Amino acid sequence: MSYRHFGRIGDIWKHIPLCEFLAIEQPTSYIETNSAFPEYQLTGTFEQQYGVLHVEKNIKKSQIIQQSVYWKSLSSIFENRNGVSKYLGSPALALNILGASANKFVFFDIE
């Protein structure tokens, strides 16, 4: 797997507004040109510890993030009920948020 940016702080700042936008706008089509994989196993790298694992450790400090569509989506998957161990990429986030309300999903990537 060559995409190694999952769970890093940049991914989080990309996914938070994406999730909020999708939940509010509920588009019927979702097209993404750089989708990579839908989910990733967290390995605890330094970047993940600074990113999603730091957010998890400090989630009680921010009601906004705690109540965000992003965090609810991430913490709702079965593997994450006792702590975040899997990270959802934007394809999985979009599928989880839009579900049956969208009639078209198109994901592009070279992997």
Secondary structure, 3 states (H helix, E strand, C coil): CCCCCCCCHHHHHHHHHHHHHHHHHCCCEEEECCCCCCEEECCCCHHHHHCHHHHHHCHHHCHHHHCCHHHHHHHHCHHHCCCCCEEECHHHHHHHHHHHHCCEEEECCCC
